[in-house]
Amino acid sequence: MLKQIKIRLAKSNKVRNLLENPVDLEMFKRKPSVKFVIGLIIIGFSYVIGWPMVSALGVLAVYFKEPLLFAIGSPLTYGLSHLVFILGVFIAGKDTVIYMNTFLKWSTTRGLRRFLGPDVLSLYRKGQKNDSD
């Protein structure tokens, strides 16, 4: 059954297109701009003030027996982390989206190649059609 799923997946146009057109990783060889690095640092900081801070507020609320600390502070902290994330993406600029798309395509292709395996990939190479299924 798993082999049938793999073959069906390999037959789909999107998967075949992804496997037949390798991703160009040249952009990762260039040195990123200072603005981009600062944006990424701010994005990383938003994760630090997100869920860890919400968890810390929960612990403090229990310790001090003040449930309002968690009830009011958690949504405010989580909202602040979203605003900081958006600021980081804004500062990093359009390169953030380009880097993300390139990395996601590369990692998806790599994952598909591992999942499908060499036996299924050999059946559906570029230009070959196998409609026996």
HUURDA-V365592 format. One record per pair of residues at least 6 apart in sequence whose ideal C-beta (glycine too) atoms are under 7 Angstrom apart, sorted by sequence separation. I is the first residue (numbers start at 0). J is the second residue. D is the distance in whole Angstrom. If there is no record, write none. Layout:
i->I j->J d->D
i->I j->J d->D
This chain:
i->8 j->14 d->6
i->9 j->15 d->7
i->60 j->66 d->6
i->123 j->129 d->7
i->88 j->95 d->6
i->122 j->129 d->5
i->60 j->68 d->4
i->112 j->120 d->7
i->59 j->68 d->6
i->60 j->69 d->4
i->56 j->68 d->6
i->57 j->69 d->5
i->56 j->69 d->5
i->56 j->72 d->5
i->56 j->73 d->5
i->53 j->73 d->5
i->56 j->76 d->6
i->53 j->76 d->6
i->52 j->76 d->5
i->53 j->77 d->6
i->48 j->76 d->6
i->49 j->77 d->6
i->48 j->79 d->6
i->49 j->80 d->4
i->48 j->80 d->5
i->45 j->80 d->5
i->48 j->83 d->6
i->45 j->83 d->4
i->44 j->83 d->6
i->45 j->84 d->4
i->41 j->83 d->6
i->42 j->84 d->6
i->45 j->87 d->6
i->41 j->86 d->6
i->42 j->87 d->4
i->41 j->87 d->3
i->42 j->88 d->7
i->39 j->87 d->7
i->38 j->87 d->5
i->41 j->90 d->6
i->42 j->91 d->7
i->38 j->88 d->7
i->38 j->90 d->4
i->39 j->91 d->6
i->37 j->90 d->6
i->38 j->91 d->3
i->38 j->92 d->7
i->34 j->90 d->6
i->35 j->91 d->5
i->35 j->92 d->7
i->38 j->95 d->7
i->34 j->92 d->7
i->35 j->94 d->5
i->26 j->97 d->7
i->26 j->98 d->7
i->26 j->101 d->6
i->24 j->101 d->7
i->22 j->101 d->6
i->24 j->105 d->6
i->22 j->104 d->5
i->22 j->105 d->4
i->22 j->108 d->6
i->17 j->104 d->7
i->17 j->107 d->7
i->18 j->108 d->6
i->17 j->108 d->5
i->18 j->111 d->6
i->17 j->111 d->7
i->14 j->111 d->6
i->9 j->115 d->6
i->19 j->125 d->5
i->8 j->115 d->7
i->15 j->123 d->7
i->5 j->114 d->7
i->5 j->115 d->5
i->9 j->119 d->5
i->5 j->116 d->7
i->6 j->119 d->6
i->10 j->123 d->7
i->5 j->119 d->5
i->9 j->123 d->5
i->6 j->132 d->6
